Amino acid sequence: IAALANPRRKVRRLLATPNALARLKEAGARLPASVEETTPRLLDHHLGREAVHQGVALETAPLPPLPLSALKDARLVVVLDQVTDPHNVGAILRSAVAFGAEAVITTGRHAAVEGGVLAKAASGALDRIQWIEVQNLARALEELGTLGFTRVGLDSDAERAIEDAMTGERIALVLGAEGKGLRRLTRDTCDAVARLWVPGEVASLNVSNAAVLSLYVASRHLAGLKP
């Protein structure tokens, strides 16, 4: 429904079972001129039996890329340093929309790409937030600094608490891939490297969980409230 409502989204085909089509119409989805009615079995054939399609599949062109200049009015963005798991990136997109972030920035290489798995995990957020792809992350972080963003890198071994790193009126949260974490040049380009308070025996979190907690802290800071 979110993809169909996105004016930037170029729709190629919509396949739906009669029941799914009825649900889309009831929800007020903006349907294309032609819809191909199908069956769950045929959708399994197209998408793979492991896909949870709920009776509908939308084939679209990838969203057109956006430049960093699109962030001129943004206050909160998430920057991902080579996070490749589409489930994690989809979940991060969903959390970013929930906490009012305006964009998610990823690298052109060694990053998850737009696709069905990622879109499913995002639960509509893919079409409700700006997704910006950059070729050189360190250079993009430098540009974010020029735009007035405080760049806060997340690292479970950092000495500084994330609450103490929240300064300024624009925040860029920078998260690295699981296992590798932030690359050295990425870390060096951040204004602060901070950690989430984790009192249990497991010191680090899944990157999508770290993202949602850091988004909570950052959004509270930007709202003028204590985390």
Biotite code that builds the C-alpha atoms (Angstrom):
import biotite.structure as struc

atoms = struc.array([
    struc.Atom([0.000, 0.000, 0.000], chain_id="A", res_id=1, res_name="ILE", atom_name="CA", element="C"),
    struc.Atom([2.862, 2.373, 0.843], chain_id="A", res_id=2, res_name="ALA", atom_name="CA", element="C"),
    struc.Atom([4.618, 1.591, -2.441], chain_id="A", res_id=3, res_name="ALA", atom_name="CA", element="C"),
    struc.Atom([1.446, 2.207, -4.456], chain_id="A", res_id=4, res_name="LEU", atom_name="CA", element="C"),
    struc.Atom([0.986, 5.548, -2.700], chain_id="A", res_id=5, res_name="ALA", atom_name="CA", element="C"),
    struc.Atom([4.555, 6.699, -3.356], chain_id="A", res_id=6, res_name="ASN", atom_name="CA", element="C"),
    struc.Atom([4.620, 9.080, -6.372], chain_id="A", res_id=7, res_name="PRO", atom_name="CA", element="C"),
    struc.Atom([8.330, 8.330, -6.874], chain_id="A", res_id=8, res_name="ARG", atom_name="CA", element="C"),
    struc.Atom([7.629, 4.597, -7.287], chain_id="A", res_id=9, res_name="ARG", atom_name="CA", element="C"),
    struc.Atom([7.291, 3.288, -10.868], chain_id="A", res_id=10, res_name="LYS", atom_name="CA", element="C"),
    struc.Atom([4.919, 0.300, -10.827], chain_id="A", res_id=11, res_name="VAL", atom_name="CA", element="C"),
    struc.Atom([5.387, -2.423, -13.423], chain_id="A", res_id=12, res_name="ARG", atom_name="CA", element="C"),
    struc.Atom([2.986, -5.206, -12.345], chain_id="A", res_id=13, res_name="ARG", atom_name="CA", element="C"),
    struc.Atom([0.572, -5.906, -9.520], chain_id="A", res_id=14, res_name="LEU", atom_name="CA", element="C"),
    struc.Atom([-0.379, -9.536, -8.953], chain_id="A", res_id=15, res_name="LEU", atom_name="CA", element="C"),
    struc.Atom([-3.031, -10.309, -6.363], chain_id="A", res_id=16, res_name="ALA", atom_name="CA", element="C"),
    struc.Atom([-5.464, -13.003, -5.352], chain_id="A", res_id=17, res_name="THR", atom_name="CA", element="C"),
    struc.Atom([-9.148, -11.973, -5.280], chain_id="A", res_id=18, res_name="PRO", atom_name="CA", element="C"),
    struc.Atom([-9.098, -11.835, -1.466], chain_id="A", res_id=19, res_name="ASN", atom_name="CA", element="C"),
    struc.Atom([-5.916, -9.747, -1.371], chain_id="A", res_id=20, res_name="ALA", atom_name="CA", element="C"),
    struc.Atom([-7.306, -7.408, -4.018], chain_id="A", res_id=21, res_name="LEU", atom_name="CA", element="C"),
    struc.Atom([-10.445, -6.912, -1.933], chain_id="A", res_id=22, res_name="ALA", atom_name="CA", element="C"),
    struc.Atom([-8.290, -6.063, 1.108], chain_id="A", res_id=23, res_name="ARG", atom_name="CA", element="C"),
    struc.Atom([-6.288, -3.532, -0.907], chain_id="A", res_id=24, res_name="LEU", atom_name="CA", element="C"),
    struc.Atom([-9.454, -1.838, -2.135], chain_id="A", res_id=25, res_name="LYS", atom_name="CA", element="C"),
    struc.Atom([-10.902, -1.778, 1.380], chain_id="A", res_id=26, res_name="GLU", atom_name="CA", element="C"),
    struc.Atom([-7.692, -0.133, 2.646], chain_id="A", res_id=27, res_name="ALA", atom_name="CA", element="C"),
    struc.Atom([-7.985, 2.564, -0.009], chain_id="A", res_id=28, res_name="GLY", atom_name="CA", element="C"),
    struc.Atom([-4.863, 1.548, -1.940], chain_id="A", res_id=29, res_name="ALA", atom_name="CA", element="C"),
    struc.Atom([-4.201, 3.470, -5.138], chain_id="A", res_id=30, res_name="ARG", atom_name="CA", element="C"),
    struc.Atom([-4.329, 0.605, -7.639], chain_id="A", res_id=31, res_name="LEU", atom_name="CA", element="C"),
    struc.Atom([-2.779, 0.703, -11.124], chain_id="A", res_id=32, res_name="PRO", atom_name="CA", element="C"),
    struc.Atom([-5.043, 0.602, -14.163], chain_id="A", res_id=33, res_name="ALA", atom_name="CA", element="C"),
    struc.Atom([-4.540, -3.127, -14.641], chain_id="A", res_id=34, res_name="SER", atom_name="CA", element="C"),
    struc.Atom([-4.227, -5.782, -11.934], chain_id="A", res_id=35, res_name="VAL", atom_name="CA", element="C"),
    struc.Atom([-3.347, -9.391, -12.667], chain_id="A", res_id=36, res_name="GLU", atom_name="CA", element="C"),
    struc.Atom([-5.503, -11.738, -10.603], chain_id="A", res_id=37, res_name="GLU", atom_name="CA", element="C"),
    struc.Atom([-3.629, -14.848, -9.542], chain_id="A", res_id=38, res_name="THR", atom_name="CA", element="C"),
    struc.Atom([-3.588, -17.684, -7.001], chain_id="A", res_id=39, res_name="THR", atom_name="CA", element="C"),
    struc.Atom([-1.419, -18.341, -3.945], chain_id="A", res_id=40, res_name="PRO", atom_name="CA", element="C"),
    struc.Atom([0.196, -21.284, -5.768], chain_id="A", res_id=41, res_name="ARG", atom_name="CA", element="C"),
    struc.Atom([1.228, -19.124, -8.737], chain_id="A", res_id=42, res_name="LEU", atom_name="CA", element="C"),
    struc.Atom([2.639, -16.486, -6.382], chain_id="A", res_id=43, res_name="LEU", atom_name="CA", element="C"),
    struc.Atom([4.650, -19.205, -4.637], chain_id="A", res_id=44, res_name="ASP", atom_name="CA", element="C"),
    struc.Atom([6.000, -20.151, -8.055], chain_id="A", res_id=45, res_name="HIS", atom_name="CA", element="C"),
    struc.Atom([6.999, -16.559, -8.854], chain_id="A", res_id=46, res_name="HIS", atom_name="CA", element="C"),
    struc.Atom([8.394, -15.618, -5.461], chain_id="A", res_id=47, res_name="LEU", atom_name="CA", element="C"),
    struc.Atom([9.539, -18.897, -3.921], chain_id="A", res_id=48, res_name="GLY", atom_name="CA", element="C"),
    struc.Atom([7.666, -20.934, -1.353], chain_id="A", res_id=49, res_name="ARG", atom_name="CA", element="C"),
    struc.Atom([9.581, -19.318, 1.504], chain_id="A", res_id=50, res_name="GLU", atom_name="CA", element="C"),
    struc.Atom([8.188, -15.856, 0.674], chain_id="A", res_id=51, res_name="ALA", atom_name="CA", element="C"),
    struc.Atom([5.398, -14.607, 2.956], chain_id="A", res_id=52, res_name="VAL", atom_name="CA", element="C"),
    struc.Atom([3.407, -12.788, 0.288], chain_id="A", res_id=53, res_name="HIS", atom_name="CA", element="C"),
    struc.Atom([-0.104, -12.633, 1.806], chain_id="A", res_id=54, res_name="GLN", atom_name="CA", element="C"),
    struc.Atom([-1.630, -13.017, -1.641], chain_id="A", res_id=55, res_name="GLY", atom_name="CA", element="C"),
    struc.Atom([-0.093, -9.979, -3.338], chain_id="A", res_id=56, res_name="VAL", atom_name="CA", element="C"),
    struc.Atom([3.137, -9.097, -5.141], chain_id="A", res_id=57, res_name="ALA", atom_name="CA", element="C"),
    struc.Atom([4.195, -5.774, -6.617], chain_id="A", res_id=58, res_name="LEU", atom_name="CA", element="C"),
    struc.Atom([6.899, -5.527, -9.260], chain_id="A", res_id=59, res_name="GLU", atom_name="CA", element="C"),
    struc.Atom([8.460, -2.065, -9.423], chain_id="A", res_id=60, res_name="THR", atom_name="CA", element="C"),
    struc.Atom([11.531, -0.246, -10.618], chain_id="A", res_id=61, res_name="ALA", atom_name="CA", element="C"),
    struc.Atom([14.058, 0.685, -7.900], chain_id="A", res_id=62, res_name="PRO", atom_name="CA", element="C"),
    struc.Atom([13.478, 4.086, -6.369], chain_id="A", res_id=63, res_name="LEU", atom_name="CA", element="C"),
    struc.Atom([15.497, 6.854, -8.061], chain_id="A", res_id=64, res_name="PRO", atom_name="CA", element="C"),
    struc.Atom([18.635, 7.744, -6.059], chain_id="A", res_id=65, res_name="PRO", atom_name="CA", element="C"),
    struc.Atom([18.672, 10.897, -3.945], chain_id="A", res_id=66, res_name="LEU", atom_name="CA", element="C"),
    struc.Atom([21.657, 13.190, -3.266], chain_id="A", res_id=67, res_name="PRO", atom_name="CA", element="C"),
    struc.Atom([22.824, 14.301, 0.171], chain_id="A", res_id=68, res_name="LEU", atom_name="CA", element="C"),
    struc.Atom([21.498, 17.771, -0.660], chain_id="A", res_id=69, res_name="SER", atom_name="CA", element="C"),
    struc.Atom([18.017, 16.312, -0.103], chain_id="A", res_id=70, res_name="ALA", atom_name="CA", element="C"),
    struc.Atom([18.810, 16.469, 3.631], chain_id="A", res_id=71, res_name="LEU", atom_name="CA", element="C"),
    struc.Atom([18.908, 20.264, 3.881], chain_id="A", res_id=72, res_name="LYS", atom_name="CA", element="C"),
    struc.Atom([15.914, 20.316, 6.258], chain_id="A", res_id=73, res_name="ASP", atom_name="CA", element="C"),
    struc.Atom([16.540, 16.973, 8.008], chain_id="A", res_id=74, res_name="ALA", atom_name="CA", element="C"),
    struc.Atom([17.238, 16.779, 11.743], chain_id="A", res_id=75, res_name="ARG", atom_name="CA", element="C"),
    struc.Atom([17.805, 13.044, 12.248], chain_id="A", res_id=76, res_name="LEU", atom_name="CA", element="C"),
    struc.Atom([19.412, 10.538, 9.885], chain_id="A", res_id=77, res_name="VAL", atom_name="CA", element="C"),
    struc.Atom([20.834, 7.029, 10.174], chain_id="A", res_id=78, res_name="VAL", atom_name="CA", element="C"),
    struc.Atom([24.103, 6.126, 8.449], chain_id="A", res_id=79, res_name="VAL", atom_name="CA", element="C"),
    struc.Atom([24.921, 2.452, 7.859], chain_id="A", res_id=80, res_name="LEU", atom_name="CA", element="C"),
    struc.Atom([28.535, 1.409, 7.331], chain_id="A", res_id=81, res_name="ASP", atom_name="CA", element="C"),
    struc.Atom([28.416, -1.741, 5.156], chain_id="A", res_id=82, res_name="GLN", atom_name="CA", element="C"),
    struc.Atom([25.358, -3.352, 6.780], chain_id="A", res_id=83, res_name="VAL", atom_name="CA", element="C"),
    struc.Atom([24.477, -6.082, 4.283], chain_id="A", res_id=84, res_name="THR", atom_name="CA", element="C"),
    struc.Atom([21.621, -8.090, 5.834], chain_id="A", res_id=85, res_name="ASP", atom_name="CA", element="C"),
    struc.Atom([18.350, -6.990, 4.152], chain_id="A", res_id=86, res_name="PRO", atom_name="CA", element="C"),
    struc.Atom([16.323, -8.068, 7.200], chain_id="A", res_id=87, res_name="HIS", atom_name="CA", element="C"),
    struc.Atom([18.376, -5.738, 9.417], chain_id="A", res_id=88, res_name="ASN", atom_name="CA", element="C"),
    struc.Atom([18.257, -2.825, 6.977], chain_id="A", res_id=89, res_name="VAL", atom_name="CA", element="C"),
    struc.Atom([14.510, -3.262, 6.527], chain_id="A", res_id=90, res_name="GLY", atom_name="CA", element="C"),
    struc.Atom([13.998, -3.266, 10.300], chain_id="A", res_id=91, res_name="ALA", atom_name="CA", element="C"),
    struc.Atom([16.185, -0.147, 10.622], chain_id="A", res_id=92, res_name="ILE", atom_name="CA", element="C"),
    struc.Atom([14.130, 1.650, 7.969], chain_id="A", res_id=93, res_name="LEU", atom_name="CA", element="C"),
    struc.Atom([10.962, 0.788, 9.898], chain_id="A", res_id=94, res_name="ARG", atom_name="CA", element="C"),
    struc.Atom([12.413, 2.078, 13.188], chain_id="A", res_id=95, res_name="SER", atom_name="CA", element="C"),
    struc.Atom([13.771, 5.208, 11.502], chain_id="A", res_id=96, res_name="ALA", atom_name="CA", element="C"),
    struc.Atom([10.300, 6.109, 10.231], chain_id="A", res_id=97, res_name="VAL", atom_name="CA", element="C"),
    struc.Atom([8.755, 5.342, 13.624], chain_id="A", res_id=98, res_name="ALA", atom_name="CA", element="C"),
    struc.Atom([11.112, 7.776, 15.398], chain_id="A", res_id=99, res_name="PHE", atom_name="CA", element="C"),
    struc.Atom([10.833, 10.535, 12.823], chain_id="A", res_id=100, res_name="GLY", atom_name="CA", element="C"),
    struc.Atom([14.178, 10.197, 11.047], chain_id="A", res_id=101, res_name="ALA", atom_name="CA", element="C"),
    struc.Atom([14.191, 11.734, 7.589], chain_id="A", res_id=102, res_name="GLU", atom_name="CA", element="C"),
    struc.Atom([16.728, 9.478, 5.853], chain_id="A", res_id=103, res_name="ALA", atom_name="CA", element="C"),
    struc.Atom([18.859, 6.361, 5.933], chain_id="A", res_id=104, res_name="VAL", atom_name="CA", element="C"),
    struc.Atom([22.245, 6.579, 4.204], chain_id="A", res_id=105, res_name="ILE", atom_name="CA", element="C"),
    struc.Atom([24.068, 3.497, 2.922], chain_id="A", res_id=106, res_name="THR", atom_name="CA", element="C"),
    struc.Atom([27.123, 2.763, 0.806], chain_id="A", res_id=107, res_name="THR", atom_name="CA", element="C"),
    struc.Atom([26.926, 1.842, -2.866], chain_id="A", res_id=108, res_name="GLY", atom_name="CA", element="C"),
    struc.Atom([28.972, -1.316, -2.305], chain_id="A", res_id=109, res_name="ARG", atom_name="CA", element="C"),
    struc.Atom([28.913, -3.895, 0.496], chain_id="A", res_id=110, res_name="HIS", atom_name="CA", element="C"),
    struc.Atom([25.378, -2.917, 1.471], chain_id="A", res_id=111, res_name="ALA", atom_name="CA", element="C"),
    struc.Atom([21.880, -4.364, 1.255], chain_id="A", res_id=112, res_name="ALA", atom_name="CA", element="C"),
    struc.Atom([20.008, -3.544, -1.935], chain_id="A", res_id=113, res_name="VAL", atom_name="CA", element="C"),
    struc.Atom([16.354, -2.735, -2.441], chain_id="A", res_id=114, res_name="GLU", atom_name="CA", element="C"),
    struc.Atom([14.338, -5.924, -2.888], chain_id="A", res_id=115, res_name="GLY", atom_name="CA", element="C"),
    struc.Atom([11.412, -7.979, -1.667], chain_id="A", res_id=116, res_name="GLY", atom_name="CA", element="C"),
    struc.Atom([13.030, -9.260, 1.541], chain_id="A", res_id=117, res_name="VAL", atom_name="CA", element="C"),
    struc.Atom([14.123, -5.784, 2.604], chain_id="A", res_id=118, res_name="LEU", atom_name="CA", element="C"),
    struc.Atom([10.782, -4.214, 1.655], chain_id="A", res_id=119, res_name="ALA", atom_name="CA", element="C"),
    struc.Atom([8.891, -6.870, 3.610], chain_id="A", res_id=120, res_name="LYS", atom_name="CA", element="C"),
    struc.Atom([11.023, -6.296, 6.718], chain_id="A", res_id=121, res_name="ALA", atom_name="CA", element="C"),
    struc.Atom([10.499, -2.539, 6.392], chain_id="A", res_id=122, res_name="ALA", atom_name="CA", element="C"),
    struc.Atom([6.694, -2.932, 6.505], chain_id="A", res_id=123, res_name="SER", atom_name="CA", element="C"),
    struc.Atom([6.038, 0.076, 4.273], chain_id="A", res_id=124, res_name="GLY", atom_name="CA", element="C"),
    struc.Atom([8.868, 2.244, 5.622], chain_id="A", res_id=125, res_name="ALA", atom_name="CA", element="C"),
    struc.Atom([10.902, 1.844, 2.422], chain_id="A", res_id=126, res_name="LEU", atom_name="CA", element="C"),
    struc.Atom([8.442, 4.192, 0.679], chain_id="A", res_id=127, res_name="ASP", atom_name="CA", element="C"),
    struc.Atom([8.074, 6.594, 3.617], chain_id="A", res_id=128, res_name="ARG", atom_name="CA", element="C"),
    struc.Atom([11.693, 7.671, 4.116], chain_id="A", res_id=129, res_name="ILE", atom_name="CA", element="C"),
    struc.Atom([14.532, 8.989, 1.978], chain_id="A", res_id=130, res_name="GLN", atom_name="CA", element="C"),
    struc.Atom([17.109, 6.293, 1.242], chain_id="A", res_id=131, res_name="TRP", atom_name="CA", element="C"),
    struc.Atom([20.364, 7.845, 0.087], chain_id="A", res_id=132, res_name="ILE", atom_name="CA", element="C"),
    struc.Atom([23.223, 5.838, -1.403], chain_id="A", res_id=133, res_name="GLU", atom_name="CA", element="C"),
    struc.Atom([26.761, 7.247, -1.373], chain_id="A", res_id=134, res_name="VAL", atom_name="CA", element="C"),
    struc.Atom([29.964, 5.974, -2.944], chain_id="A", res_id=135, res_name="GLN", atom_name="CA", element="C"),
    struc.Atom([32.367, 7.254, -0.285], chain_id="A", res_id=136, res_name="ASN", atom_name="CA", element="C"),
    struc.Atom([31.017, 7.122, 3.254], chain_id="A", res_id=137, res_name="LEU", atom_name="CA", element="C"),
    struc.Atom([33.799, 9.120, 4.899], chain_id="A", res_id=138, res_name="ALA", atom_name="CA", element="C"),
    struc.Atom([33.300, 11.939, 2.401], chain_id="A", res_id=139, res_name="ARG", atom_name="CA", element="C"),
    struc.Atom([29.535, 11.802, 2.974], chain_id="A", res_id=140, res_name="ALA", atom_name="CA", element="C"),
    struc.Atom([30.083, 12.050, 6.735], chain_id="A", res_id=141, res_name="LEU", atom_name="CA", element="C"),
    struc.Atom([32.297, 15.079, 6.180], chain_id="A", res_id=142, res_name="GLU", atom_name="CA", element="C"),
    struc.Atom([29.502, 16.665, 4.161], chain_id="A", res_id=143, res_name="GLU", atom_name="CA", element="C"),
    struc.Atom([27.013, 15.878, 6.941], chain_id="A", res_id=144, res_name="LEU", atom_name="CA", element="C"),
    struc.Atom([29.346, 17.665, 9.345], chain_id="A", res_id=145, res_name="GLY", atom_name="CA", element="C"),
    struc.Atom([29.371, 20.681, 7.015], chain_id="A", res_id=146, res_name="THR", atom_name="CA", element="C"),
    struc.Atom([25.565, 20.595, 7.042], chain_id="A", res_id=147, res_name="LEU", atom_name="CA", element="C"),
    struc.Atom([25.641, 20.876, 10.847], chain_id="A", res_id=148, res_name="GLY", atom_name="CA", element="C"),
    struc.Atom([25.032, 17.264, 11.877], chain_id="A", res_id=149, res_name="PHE", atom_name="CA", element="C"),
    struc.Atom([26.612, 15.864, 15.033], chain_id="A", res_id=150, res_name="THR", atom_name="CA", element="C"),
    struc.Atom([27.886, 12.473, 13.834], chain_id="A", res_id=151, res_name="ARG", atom_name="CA", element="C"),
    struc.Atom([27.582, 9.857, 16.582], chain_id="A", res_id=152, res_name="VAL", atom_name="CA", element="C"),
    struc.Atom([29.120, 6.445, 15.938], chain_id="A", res_id=153, res_name="GLY", atom_name="CA", element="C"),
    struc.Atom([27.871, 3.427, 17.889], chain_id="A", res_id=154, res_name="LEU", atom_name="CA", element="C"),
    struc.Atom([30.400, 1.039, 19.456], chain_id="A", res_id=155, res_name="ASP", atom_name="CA", element="C"),
    struc.Atom([29.722, -1.311, 22.371], chain_id="A", res_id=156, res_name="SER", atom_name="CA", element="C"),
    struc.Atom([33.326, -0.808, 23.622], chain_id="A", res_id=157, res_name="ASP", atom_name="CA", element="C"),
    struc.Atom([33.196, 2.988, 23.649], chain_id="A", res_id=158, res_name="ALA", atom_name="CA", element="C"),
    struc.Atom([33.737, 4.763, 26.972], chain_id="A", res_id=159, res_name="GLU", atom_name="CA", element="C"),
    struc.Atom([31.222, 7.540, 26.355], chain_id="A", res_id=160, res_name="ARG", atom_name="CA", element="C"),
    struc.Atom([27.497, 6.940, 26.906], chain_id="A", res_id=161, res_name="ALA", atom_name="CA", element="C"),
    struc.Atom([25.268, 7.797, 23.952], chain_id="A", res_id=162, res_name="ILE", atom_name="CA", element="C"),
    struc.Atom([23.207, 10.200, 26.077], chain_id="A", res_id=163, res_name="GLU", atom_name="CA", element="C"),
    struc.Atom([26.337, 12.325, 26.645], chain_id="A", res_id=164, res_name="ASP", atom_name="CA", element="C"),
    struc.Atom([27.096, 12.399, 22.903], chain_id="A", res_id=165, res_name="ALA", atom_name="CA", element="C"),
    struc.Atom([23.760, 13.971, 21.979], chain_id="A", res_id=166, res_name="MET", atom_name="CA", element="C"),
    struc.Atom([24.591, 17.586, 21.165], chain_id="A", res_id=167, res_name="THR", atom_name="CA", element="C"),
    struc.Atom([23.324, 20.039, 18.598], chain_id="A", res_id=168, res_name="GLY", atom_name="CA", element="C"),
    struc.Atom([20.097, 20.316, 16.628], chain_id="A", res_id=169, res_name="GLU", atom_name="CA", element="C"),
    struc.Atom([20.919, 17.748, 13.914], chain_id="A", res_id=170, res_name="ARG", atom_name="CA", element="C"),
    struc.Atom([22.007, 14.172, 14.635], chain_id="A", res_id=171, res_name="ILE", atom_name="CA", element="C"),
    struc.Atom([23.495, 11.518, 12.352], chain_id="A", res_id=172, res_name="ALA", atom_name="CA", element="C"),
    struc.Atom([23.613, 8.080, 13.982], chain_id="A", res_id=173, res_name="LEU", atom_name="CA", element="C"),
    struc.Atom([26.353, 5.921, 12.457], chain_id="A", res_id=174, res_name="VAL", atom_name="CA", element="C"),
    struc.Atom([26.164, 2.136, 12.823], chain_id="A", res_id=175, res_name="LEU", atom_name="CA", element="C"),
    struc.Atom([28.548, -0.505, 11.534], chain_id="A", res_id=176, res_name="GLY", atom_name="CA", element="C"),
    struc.Atom([28.113, -4.058, 10.336], chain_id="A", res_id=177, res_name="ALA", atom_name="CA", element="C"),
    struc.Atom([27.731, -6.843, 12.855], chain_id="A", res_id=178, res_name="GLU", atom_name="CA", element="C"),
    struc.Atom([31.073, -8.383, 13.707], chain_id="A", res_id=179, res_name="GLY", atom_name="CA", element="C"),
    struc.Atom([33.231, -5.750, 11.977], chain_id="A", res_id=180, res_name="LYS", atom_name="CA", element="C"),
    struc.Atom([31.578, -2.694, 13.479], chain_id="A", res_id=181, res_name="GLY", atom_name="CA", element="C"),
    struc.Atom([32.603, 0.746, 12.268], chain_id="A", res_id=182, res_name="LEU", atom_name="CA", element="C"),
    struc.Atom([35.530, 0.927, 9.875], chain_id="A", res_id=183, res_name="ARG", atom_name="CA", element="C"),
    struc.Atom([38.488, 3.010, 11.063], chain_id="A", res_id=184, res_name="ARG", atom_name="CA", element="C"),
    struc.Atom([37.958, 5.888, 8.636], chain_id="A", res_id=185, res_name="LEU", atom_name="CA", element="C"),
    struc.Atom([34.246, 5.973, 9.477], chain_id="A", res_id=186, res_name="THR", atom_name="CA", element="C"),
    struc.Atom([35.030, 6.091, 13.180], chain_id="A", res_id=187, res_name="ARG", atom_name="CA", element="C"),
    struc.Atom([37.619, 8.826, 12.690], chain_id="A", res_id=188, res_name="ASP", atom_name="CA", element="C"),
    struc.Atom([35.095, 10.989, 10.812], chain_id="A", res_id=189, res_name="THR", atom_name="CA", element="C"),
    struc.Atom([32.519, 10.868, 13.634], chain_id="A", res_id=190, res_name="CYS", atom_name="CA", element="C"),
    struc.Atom([32.300, 13.655, 16.187], chain_id="A", res_id=191, res_name="ASP", atom_name="CA", element="C"),
    struc.Atom([31.814, 11.109, 18.974], chain_id="A", res_id=192, res_name="ALA", atom_name="CA", element="C"),
    struc.Atom([31.851, 7.343, 19.408], chain_id="A", res_id=193, res_name="VAL", atom_name="CA", element="C"),
    struc.Atom([29.433, 6.171, 22.073], chain_id="A", res_id=194, res_name="ALA", atom_name="CA", element="C"),
    struc.Atom([27.804, 3.093, 23.563], chain_id="A", res_id=195, res_name="ARG", atom_name="CA", element="C"),
    struc.Atom([24.354, 2.077, 24.664], chain_id="A", res_id=196, res_name="LEU", atom_name="CA", element="C"),
    struc.Atom([23.966, 1.100, 28.304], chain_id="A", res_id=197, res_name="TRP", atom_name="CA", element="C"),
    struc.Atom([23.808, -2.712, 28.332], chain_id="A", res_id=198, res_name="VAL", atom_name="CA", element="C"),
    struc.Atom([24.016, -4.123, 31.892], chain_id="A", res_id=199, res_name="PRO", atom_name="CA", element="C"),
    struc.Atom([23.652, -7.814, 31.020], chain_id="A", res_id=200, res_name="GLY", atom_name="CA", element="C"),
    struc.Atom([26.216, -10.477, 30.160], chain_id="A", res_id=201, res_name="GLU", atom_name="CA", element="C"),
    struc.Atom([25.835, -9.899, 26.401], chain_id="A", res_id=202, res_name="VAL", atom_name="CA", element="C"),
    struc.Atom([27.682, -6.651, 25.680], chain_id="A", res_id=203, res_name="ALA", atom_name="CA", element="C"),
    struc.Atom([26.549, -5.970, 22.115], chain_id="A", res_id=204, res_name="SER", atom_name="CA", element="C"),
    struc.Atom([23.213, -5.904, 20.299], chain_id="A", res_id=205, res_name="LEU", atom_name="CA", element="C"),
    struc.Atom([22.000, -6.798, 16.832], chain_id="A", res_id=206, res_name="ASN", atom_name="CA", element="C"),
    struc.Atom([22.497, -3.727, 14.642], chain_id="A", res_id=207, res_name="VAL", atom_name="CA", element="C"),
    struc.Atom([18.758, -3.238, 14.109], chain_id="A", res_id=208, res_name="SER", atom_name="CA", element="C"),
    struc.Atom([18.161, -3.339, 17.878], chain_id="A", res_id=209, res_name="ASN", atom_name="CA", element="C"),
    struc.Atom([21.024, -0.911, 18.474], chain_id="A", res_id=210, res_name="ALA", atom_name="CA", element="C"),
    struc.Atom([19.490, 1.355, 15.851], chain_id="A", res_id=211, res_name="ALA", atom_name="CA", element="C"),
    struc.Atom([16.069, 1.480, 17.484], chain_id="A", res_id=212, res_name="VAL", atom_name="CA", element="C"),
    struc.Atom([17.501, 2.268, 20.925], chain_id="A", res_id=213, res_name="LEU", atom_name="CA", element="C"),
    struc.Atom([19.818, 4.975, 19.598], chain_id="A", res_id=214, res_name="SER", atom_name="CA", element="C"),
    struc.Atom([16.956, 6.450, 17.553], chain_id="A", res_id=215, res_name="LEU", atom_name="CA", element="C"),
    struc.Atom([14.906, 6.644, 20.742], chain_id="A", res_id=216, res_name="TYR", atom_name="CA", element="C"),
    struc.Atom([17.683, 8.533, 22.553], chain_id="A", res_id=217, res_name="VAL", atom_name="CA", element="C"),
    struc.Atom([18.307, 10.867, 19.611], chain_id="A", res_id=218, res_name="ALA", atom_name="CA", element="C"),
    struc.Atom([14.639, 11.651, 19.024], chain_id="A", res_id=219, res_name="SER", atom_name="CA", element="C"),
    struc.Atom([14.131, 12.442, 22.720], chain_id="A", res_id=220, res_name="ARG", atom_name="CA", element="C"),
    struc.Atom([17.130, 14.758, 22.604], chain_id="A", res_id=221, res_name="HIS", atom_name="CA", element="C"),
    struc.Atom([15.794, 16.536, 19.538], chain_id="A", res_id=222, res_name="LEU", atom_name="CA", element="C"),
    struc.Atom([12.389, 16.872, 21.157], chain_id="A", res_id=223, res_name="ALA", atom_name="CA", element="C"),
    struc.Atom([14.044, 18.707, 24.036], chain_id="A", res_id=224, res_name="GLY", atom_name="CA", element="C"),
    struc.Atom([13.403, 15.869, 26.516], chain_id="A", res_id=225, res_name="LEU", atom_name="CA", element="C"),
    struc.Atom([15.810, 13.920, 28.650], chain_id="A", res_id=226, res_name="LYS", atom_name="CA", element="C"),
    struc.Atom([16.519, 10.356, 27.343], chain_id="A", res_id=227, res_name="PRO", atom_name="CA", element="C"),
])
